[in-house]
Amino acid sequence: MSPTNGHANDGANGSTNAVQQFAPPAGDTNVPAVLTPNAAKIKELIANLELPFHPSVIEWRVTNTSKGGSPRGQVMPYADQRAYTDRLNALFTPAGWTRRYTIHTSANFERSKDQKIVAKVLVACELTIFGIGSHSATGEEFADDENAGTSAEAQAFKRACACFGLGRYLYYFTGTWVDLDERKRPRSIPKLDGWATPEGWRQGLRPNADVAARLSERTTVGNNGNGDGPDSGKGASDQGASLVREIEQMERSVGKRMYRALLKTVARVWNPKDIQDPATQQKVLAHMQAAERGFRRLDAALDRVGPGPLTQILHSLKLQSIDQVDSLQALHQIVLALEASAQK
């Protein structure tokens, strides 16, 4: 959308619930109202989304290797994209969810390894679970990789799934060092802790405080360039930088004022680089994406009714222009009023 906004006020108030205000209504996704789950059912479905994958579908990838001596590598668990789609199909049926991809090519970037200048393929995935909502995320890969499109697509899809809680538990892993063979493959794989299994999770097991503390040094979304799972190729610092870039890119979509207000309200910072807690990074991005969806709905309503009703709505809220909107609650109120005007 065109940035018809820009917003940051100390009085901004962006609660977590506000993120869901801009999920597509059931009518927008052609879902009969009778099939729309109630609050209790939604809570149950989200809990099932957050459940760890069965150990049989977990794979391990070497992310770092030691220098000198016997070859050793740091391995991280990940799940193939099919595990994510299988979970969605099992919970919602193939007709109960959908995804939409948008592909772009970025400006050139310099590879850190060989200092080669290469463009990147950027893929945005919008995942919609009918009756619950939508989340979007991006994936990227250097364009000289023959599988760049597929890799970035899988990465974006998994990141969008993580916004719903699916696969998010994998971001609690910080890597385990194991011996490697002559082909730099793990000679053995670590045993999953109880909290990382469906049975343990159902029993209430969760990562201990030490693991949770280490998590704060890592990003909650992202994976290596081939989209095979969190930390399955790039270092944690690369992943964190990638998520920060996603947040920074939202300024263009939501406007400076809303961008700054959400940073201050959700994370109490003015710069996304200052956010250290990965859960907070994810929360900020989710709020930014909700604001983006809100402004898209506002633009769509404006196309139907023109600027007149919007001016009246803004004046009723003691606002002179849409540029002064700096909270999801206010944006939601304006969008609902404008859409109601369009239906008259």
C-alpha positions as CSV (number, residue, x, y, z in Angstrom):
1,M,0.0,0.0,0.0
2,S,1.0,3.6,-0.3
3,P,2.2,5.0,3.0
4,T,-0.8,7.3,3.8
5,N,0.4,7.4,7.4
6,G,3.4,7.9,9.7
7,H,3.1,7.8,13.5
8,A,4.9,7.8,17.2
9,N,3.5,9.2,20.3
10,D,4.3,8.5,23.9
11,G,0.7,7.8,24.6
12,A,0.5,4.9,22.1
13,N,-1.1,1.8,23.4
14,G,-0.6,-1.4,21.4
15,S,-1.8,-4.5,23.2
16,T,-1.2,-8.0,22.0
17,N,-4.9,-8.5,21.4
18,A,-4.8,-5.6,18.9
19,V,-2.7,-7.7,16.6
20,Q,-5.7,-9.9,15.9
21,Q,-8.0,-7.0,15.1
22,F,-6.8,-6.9,11.5
23,A,-7.1,-10.6,10.8
24,P,-9.3,-11.2,7.7
25,P,-13.0,-11.5,8.8
26,A,-14.7,-14.8,8.1
27,G,-16.7,-13.2,5.4
28,D,-13.6,-12.1,3.6
29,T,-12.3,-15.6,3.3
30,N,-15.6,-17.2,2.3
31,V,-15.9,-19.2,5.5
32,P,-19.4,-19.9,6.6
33,A,-20.1,-18.3,10.0
34,V,-21.1,-21.7,11.4
35,L,-17.5,-22.9,10.8
36,T,-15.8,-20.0,12.5
37,P,-14.4,-21.4,15.8
38,N,-15.3,-19.8,19.1
39,A,-12.7,-18.4,21.6
40,A,-12.4,-21.7,23.4
41,K,-11.9,-23.7,20.2
42,I,-9.3,-21.1,18.9
43,K,-7.4,-21.5,22.2
44,E,-7.4,-25.3,21.7
45,L,-6.2,-25.0,18.1
46,I,-3.4,-22.7,18.9
47,A,-2.3,-25.0,21.7
48,N,-2.1,-27.9,19.2
49,L,-0.2,-25.7,16.8
50,E,2.4,-25.0,19.5
51,L,2.9,-28.7,20.2
52,P,6.4,-29.9,19.2
53,F,6.7,-32.1,16.1
54,H,7.1,-35.9,16.6
55,P,10.8,-36.7,16.9
56,S,10.6,-38.9,13.8
57,V,10.2,-35.8,11.6
58,I,13.0,-33.9,13.2
59,E,16.3,-33.6,11.3
60,W,19.6,-32.2,12.3
61,R,22.0,-29.9,10.4
62,V,25.5,-28.8,11.1
63,T,25.6,-25.0,11.6
64,N,29.2,-24.4,12.8
65,T,32.4,-26.5,12.8
66,S,35.5,-26.4,15.0
67,K,38.9,-25.5,13.8
68,G,41.8,-27.9,14.3
69,G,41.8,-31.3,16.1
70,S,39.1,-33.8,15.6
71,P,36.3,-32.5,13.5
72,R,33.3,-31.4,15.6
73,G,30.2,-29.5,14.6
74,Q,27.3,-27.7,16.2
75,V,24.0,-29.2,15.2
76,M,20.5,-27.7,15.3
77,P,17.2,-29.5,14.9
78,Y,14.7,-28.5,12.2
79,A,11.6,-29.8,10.5
80,D,10.9,-30.1,6.8
81,Q,8.3,-27.8,5.3
82,R,6.0,-30.9,4.9
83,A,5.8,-31.3,8.6
84,Y,4.3,-27.8,8.9
85,T,1.8,-28.4,6.1
86,D,0.9,-31.8,7.6
87,R,0.1,-30.2,11.0
88,L,-2.0,-27.5,9.3
89,N,-3.9,-30.1,7.3
90,A,-4.5,-32.3,10.3
91,L,-5.9,-29.4,12.4
92,F,-7.8,-27.4,9.8
93,T,-8.0,-29.7,6.7
94,P,-6.5,-28.6,3.4
95,A,-9.5,-26.3,2.8
96,G,-9.1,-24.6,6.2
97,W,-6.0,-22.6,5.4
98,T,-4.2,-21.0,2.5
99,R,-1.0,-19.2,1.8
100,R,0.0,-16.5,-0.8
101,Y,3.5,-15.7,-2.0
102,T,4.9,-12.5,-3.4
103,I,8.4,-12.6,-4.9
104,H,10.8,-9.7,-5.4
105,T,14.5,-9.3,-6.3
106,S,16.4,-7.0,-4.0
107,A,19.4,-4.8,-4.5
108,N,22.8,-6.4,-4.5
109,F,24.3,-7.6,-1.2
110,E,27.9,-8.6,-0.4
111,R,28.5,-12.2,0.7
112,S,30.5,-12.3,3.9
113,K,32.4,-15.4,2.9
114,D,33.8,-14.5,-0.5
115,Q,32.8,-10.7,-0.7
116,K,30.9,-11.5,-3.9
117,I,28.2,-9.0,-4.8
118,V,25.0,-10.9,-5.5
119,A,21.3,-9.9,-5.6
120,K,18.8,-11.6,-3.3
121,V,15.5,-13.2,-3.9
122,L,13.0,-12.0,-1.4
123,V,9.7,-13.9,-0.8
124,A,6.8,-12.8,1.3
125,C,4.4,-15.4,2.5
126,E,0.9,-14.6,3.9
127,L,-0.5,-17.5,5.8
128,T,-4.2,-17.4,6.5
129,I,-6.1,-19.8,8.8
130,F,-9.7,-19.3,8.1
131,G,-11.7,-18.1,11.1
132,I,-8.5,-17.4,13.1
133,G,-6.4,-14.8,11.2
134,S,-3.4,-14.1,9.0
135,H,0.3,-13.6,9.5
136,S,2.9,-12.8,7.0
137,A,6.7,-13.1,7.0
138,T,9.6,-13.0,4.5
139,G,12.4,-15.3,3.4
140,E,15.5,-14.5,1.4
141,E,18.3,-16.2,-0.5
142,F,21.2,-15.2,-2.7
143,A,20.0,-15.2,-6.3
144,D,23.0,-17.2,-7.6
145,D,21.7,-20.3,-5.7
146,E,19.8,-22.4,-8.2
147,N,17.2,-23.2,-5.5
148,A,16.9,-19.6,-4.3
149,G,13.2,-19.3,-4.9
150,T,12.3,-22.6,-3.3
151,S,14.6,-21.9,-0.3
152,A,13.3,-18.4,0.3
153,E,9.7,-19.6,-0.1
154,A,10.1,-22.3,2.5
155,Q,11.8,-19.9,4.9
156,A,9.0,-17.3,4.6
157,F,6.3,-20.0,5.1
158,K,8.0,-21.3,8.2
159,R,8.4,-17.9,9.6
160,A,4.7,-17.2,9.0
161,C,3.8,-20.5,10.8
162,A,5.9,-19.4,13.8
163,C,3.7,-16.4,14.2
164,F,0.9,-18.8,15.0
165,G,3.2,-20.8,17.3
166,L,3.8,-23.7,14.8
167,G,7.4,-24.7,15.0
168,R,8.3,-21.9,17.3
169,Y,9.6,-24.2,20.0
170,L,12.6,-25.0,17.7
171,Y,14.0,-21.5,18.4
172,Y,14.7,-22.5,22.0
173,F,17.6,-24.7,20.8
174,T,21.1,-23.1,21.0
175,G,23.1,-25.9,19.4
176,T,24.9,-29.0,20.5
177,W,28.4,-30.0,19.6
178,V,29.0,-33.5,18.2
179,D,31.7,-35.4,16.4
180,L,31.7,-35.3,12.6
181,D,32.7,-37.9,10.1
182,E,35.1,-37.3,7.2
183,R,32.2,-35.8,5.2
184,K,31.4,-33.4,8.0
185,R,28.2,-35.3,8.9
186,P,27.2,-35.9,12.5
187,R,28.3,-39.3,13.8
188,S,25.5,-39.1,16.3
189,I,22.5,-36.9,17.0
190,P,21.5,-35.4,20.3
191,K,18.5,-36.8,22.2
192,L,15.6,-34.4,22.4
193,D,14.8,-33.1,25.9
194,G,11.3,-34.0,27.2
195,W,10.0,-30.5,26.6
196,A,10.8,-30.8,22.9
197,T,8.5,-33.9,22.4
198,P,4.7,-33.9,22.1
199,E,4.3,-36.1,25.2
200,G,6.5,-33.9,27.4
201,W,4.9,-30.7,26.2
202,R,1.5,-32.0,27.0
203,Q,2.7,-32.8,30.5
204,G,3.6,-29.2,31.0
205,L,7.4,-29.5,30.5
206,R,9.1,-26.4,29.1
207,P,12.7,-25.2,28.5
208,N,14.5,-24.5,31.7
209,A,15.6,-21.1,32.7
210,D,19.1,-21.6,31.3
211,V,17.8,-22.5,27.9
212,A,15.3,-19.6,28.0
213,A,18.2,-17.2,28.9
214,R,20.2,-18.3,26.0
215,L,17.2,-17.9,23.8
216,S,17.3,-14.2,24.5
217,E,20.5,-14.1,22.4
218,R,18.8,-15.6,19.4
219,T,16.0,-14.6,17.0
220,T,12.6,-16.3,17.2
221,V,12.1,-16.5,13.5
222,G,14.3,-17.3,10.5
223,N,16.5,-20.1,9.4
224,N,19.3,-20.7,7.0
225,G,19.1,-19.5,3.4
226,N,17.6,-22.8,2.2
227,G,14.6,-22.5,4.4
228,D,15.1,-25.9,6.2
229,G,14.7,-24.6,9.7
230,P,15.9,-22.3,12.4
231,D,19.7,-22.0,12.6
232,S,20.2,-24.7,10.0
233,G,22.9,-22.8,8.0
234,K,23.4,-19.2,9.0
235,G,24.8,-18.2,12.4
236,A,22.4,-16.9,15.0
237,S,23.7,-13.3,14.5
238,D,22.8,-13.5,10.8
239,Q,19.3,-14.6,11.8
240,G,18.9,-11.8,14.3
241,A,20.0,-9.3,11.7
242,S,17.5,-10.7,9.2
243,L,14.6,-10.2,11.7
244,V,15.8,-6.7,12.5
245,R,15.8,-5.9,8.7
246,E,12.2,-7.2,8.5
247,I,11.1,-4.9,11.3
248,E,13.0,-1.9,9.8
249,Q,11.3,-2.6,6.4
250,M,7.9,-2.1,8.0
251,E,8.5,1.6,8.5
252,R,7.7,2.2,4.8
253,S,4.4,0.3,5.1
254,V,3.1,1.6,8.4
255,G,4.6,5.1,8.4
256,K,7.2,6.6,10.8
257,R,4.8,7.6,13.6
258,M,3.1,4.2,13.9
259,Y,6.5,2.5,13.5
260,R,8.1,4.5,16.3
261,A,5.0,4.1,18.5
262,L,4.9,0.3,18.2
263,L,8.7,0.1,19.0
264,K,8.2,2.2,22.1
265,T,5.0,0.6,23.3
266,V,5.9,-3.1,22.6
267,A,9.6,-3.1,23.1
268,R,10.4,0.2,24.9
269,V,13.1,1.1,22.3
270,W,13.4,3.5,19.5
271,N,15.6,1.3,17.3
272,P,14.9,-2.4,16.5
273,K,18.6,-3.1,16.8
274,D,18.2,-2.4,20.5
275,I,15.8,-5.3,21.0
276,Q,17.7,-8.2,22.5
277,D,14.9,-10.5,23.6
278,P,13.8,-12.7,20.6
279,A,10.2,-13.1,21.8
280,T,10.0,-9.3,21.9
281,Q,11.4,-9.1,18.4
282,Q,8.7,-11.4,17.2
283,K,6.0,-9.5,19.1
284,V,7.1,-6.2,17.5
285,L,7.0,-7.7,14.0
286,A,3.6,-9.1,14.6
287,H,2.2,-5.7,15.7
288,M,3.9,-4.1,12.6
289,Q,2.2,-6.6,10.3
290,A,-1.1,-6.0,12.0
291,A,-0.8,-2.3,11.4
292,E,0.1,-2.9,7.8
293,R,-3.0,-5.0,7.3
294,G,-5.0,-2.3,9.0
295,F,-3.8,0.4,6.6
296,R,-4.5,-1.9,3.6
297,R,-8.1,-2.2,4.8
298,L,-8.3,1.5,5.3
299,D,-7.1,2.1,1.7
300,A,-9.6,-0.4,0.4
301,A,-12.4,1.4,2.2
302,L,-11.2,4.8,1.0
303,D,-11.4,3.6,-2.5
304,R,-15.1,2.9,-2.0
305,V,-16.2,6.0,-0.1
306,G,-13.7,8.7,-0.8
307,P,-12.0,11.0,1.7
308,G,-15.1,12.7,3.1
309,P,-16.2,10.1,5.7
310,L,-12.6,9.6,6.8
311,T,-12.3,13.3,7.6
312,Q,-15.4,13.2,9.8
313,I,-14.2,10.1,11.6
314,L,-10.8,11.6,12.3
315,H,-12.4,14.8,13.6
316,S,-14.6,12.7,16.0
317,L,-11.4,11.3,17.4
318,K,-9.8,14.8,17.6
319,L,-7.3,13.9,14.8
320,Q,-6.4,16.2,11.9
321,S,-5.1,13.5,9.6
322,I,-4.4,9.8,9.4
323,D,-0.7,10.6,9.9
324,Q,-1.5,11.2,13.6
325,V,-2.8,7.7,14.2
326,D,-0.2,6.0,16.4
327,S,-1.9,2.9,17.9
328,L,-3.5,-0.3,16.6
329,Q,-6.6,0.4,18.7
330,A,-7.2,3.8,17.0
331,L,-6.5,2.4,13.6
332,H,-8.9,-0.4,14.2
333,Q,-11.6,2.0,15.3
334,I,-11.1,4.2,12.2
335,V,-11.1,1.2,9.8
336,L,-14.4,-0.2,11.3
337,A,-16.1,3.2,11.1
338,L,-15.0,3.7,7.5
339,E,-16.0,0.2,6.5
340,A,-19.4,0.8,8.1
341,S,-19.7,4.0,6.1
342,A,-18.9,2.1,2.9
343,Q,-21.8,-0.3,3.6
344,K,-24.4,2.4,3.9
